[in-house]
Amino acid sequence: MSWRNWGGTASCEPTVLARPETEADLRELVASSVDAGDTVRIVGSGHSFTGLVPTDDVLLSLERFTGVVAVDRDAEEVTVRAGTTLATLNRELADHGLAMANLGDIDRQTIAGAVGTGTHGTGLDFGTLSSQVVGCRLVTADGSVHELDADGDSTLFEAARVSLGALGVLSTVTLSVVPAYDLRLRREARPLDAVLTDVDRYHTDHDQWEFFWFPHTDTALVKTYDRKPAGTGDPGTGRFDTLGDRVENAAWETICRVGTHAPVTAPTGAKLAAATLSDKTEVGPSYEVFANAREVRFSEMEYGVPADEVVPVVRRIRAIADGDRHVQFPVEVRFVGGDQPLLSPAHARDSAFVAVHTYHRKAYREYFDRCEAVFREFGGRPHWGKLHTADAATLAERYPRWDAFQSVRRELDPDGAFLNEHLRDVFGVE
């Protein structure tokens, strides 16, 4: 049997592909696999680009361990099984008049995958999605279950909120949620230099915002989000601009394919895409507005740098991209408030996350290596689910509580049953 991730950057052929349906199944599978000396890795929707998942031994899929366990409207909390996708959870929350406080720009990840890798949306008033976790159940190497929350062992809880699957298997996750709300999304094309000049104004004037810059052009697409009472939009419109998403994805796929077969046309393709941008304002339920349809496959690297360094970082990345005629995918910039999970890329500092991409059929290494050098120069921390080459020595310098996480990891998994080759490099384990 074989497994391959969404972006085509990671694959494996595990000896066993297990699909547990209950927590008892999870416990038995983990305990028996560890007793047999096997490595256990966990997979959700396969939207991580790094080597977090691959194993030759036991691959544990959460695709059948799904569903909402409990909704507490008074406490504004929801408990959900770890394999549940964000899209499924969002619909369930909407039925209860609730919503997640913030989301990223796709909703196909599982809850465990999203929180376990430090996935984020945008807005300095919001941390990573992991910061919305108020409790969880963690199945560890001996098959036991640890019920964790902020009232218990705070170090263990903060380690578990972003764990890369290195501590065990998340069973259920309890999230803090909010009353349902709408978002007003404004898309506006502006010169990149003007956007960089107005960074502070965007932070002040809008609840959340982000921008995309198109290489080989002066054009940035700015997206601002402002919160409105639920029901402000038209409830009959369905998902946010579904037809427009399909058309844009099809056109972008064509541009990328042409740019791959004839690299000399890549800058022209980027300019064409930028030239078709139009200003647009729409309002809808938060979870529909946040989520985009990403049908064009790509490879991605993303680093979080100090938020106040975003302007020089973007300018350096612009020089690299503009100097490479093979580059055509936009550079994405989002903002995340400092939070507390030990391995959150936004741990204890407000961050600007800068992401670079290539079409999935194109080589990415040279371009990404040059960008990564800039990110590291500015103290960047990699998004755990995006491509990077950071090793344990580098990461230990970036994370103030790196040693605390390592201590928890060694205590819960002394034999490294949850470590594959990639995680051994990340944690410096021989």
C-alpha positions, 0 to 999 in steps of 0.5 A: 500500500502507498500514501502520498500527500496533497502537494506530491512532496511526501510519500511512503509505503507503510507496512500497516495502514490502520483506520481506527474508529474509536478511542479504544481502537486508537489505544490498542493500535498504538500500544501493540505497534509500540510493543512490536517496535514499530514507528507510528505516524499519524495522517489526516488530510495530507495537507502538510508539505514536509516529511511529517507523515512518512513511515515504513511501519504503521501509518494511522489514518484518522479518516474514520475517527470523526464527528462532534462529541459535544457542544456547550453553547453556554461555555462556548466550547466544542469537543470534536474527534481529531479526524474531523475536518475543519469544513465539517466542524464549521457546518456543525458549529453554524447549526448551533449558532457558533463559529471558530474565532479565526480560520486559515484560508483552506478548510480541508485539514483535520482538527488534529493536523491543523492544531498539531502543525501550528496552522494559522489564519491572519490578524494580530488579535489572533494566535494560531488555531492551536491557541483556540484549544482549551483541552484535549485527550492524548494517547501516548506510547503505552496506550494510556490517555492523558486528559489535558487542559490549562488547569492541569500540567501547563507545560504538558498542555502547551506542548500538546497544543502543537506537537507534530504528532511527536508526543502521541495521538490526539483523540479528541480536542476541545476548542473555544468558539464564539457566537456566529458572525459574518465577515465583510471581505474587501479585495483591492489591487494596490501597488506593493510599495503602497501596501508596505507603507500602509501596514500599520494603517491596515492593522488599525483600520481592519479586524484582519488583513493579508496580501498577495504580491505577484512576482514581476509586477508592482501589484499586490492583492489586499484582502481586508476582513471586518466582522459583522453581525450574523445574517448581514450577508445574503443567506441564499448565496451559498458558499462564498463565490463558488463559481468565481473560485472555479473559474479562477482556479481553471485559469490559474492552472492553465497559466501555471502549466504554460509557465512550466512547459515554457519557463520564459513565459512565467513572468508574463503569466504572473503579469496576466494574472495580476492584470485581471484582478478587480476590486470586490466586496462581499459579505457572508458567514465567517467560515465561508469567507475565510475558506478558499478553493485551492485546486491548483496544486503547489509546493510551499515554504512559509516562515514566521518573522517578527511582525515589525520586520515584515517590510524588509523581509518582503522587499528581500523576497521580492528581489529574489523572486523578480530575479528568477524568471521561473517564479510566477506564484504569488507571495502570501503575507499574513499576520498572527498574534503571539501565543503560548503553545511551546512549538507555535511558530508565533510563540510569544511574539507577534509574527508576519508569516511570509509564504512562497510557492511554486507550481507542483510540477516545477522544481522549488529547491533553489528558489526556496533555499534563497528565500529561507536564507532571508527568513533565517536572517530575520529570526524566522520560524518555519511553519511545521507543515510547510517545506523547510530545512531547519534542524534541531540546532537552529530551532533551539535558538528560535524557540525559548521553550525548546528544551521544555518541549524536548523534555516532555517528548522524552518523558512521553515517548522515551523510545522515539516510537512517534519519530520518523526520519524527518522528526529525528532531524527536527529534534536532533535524535540519532 
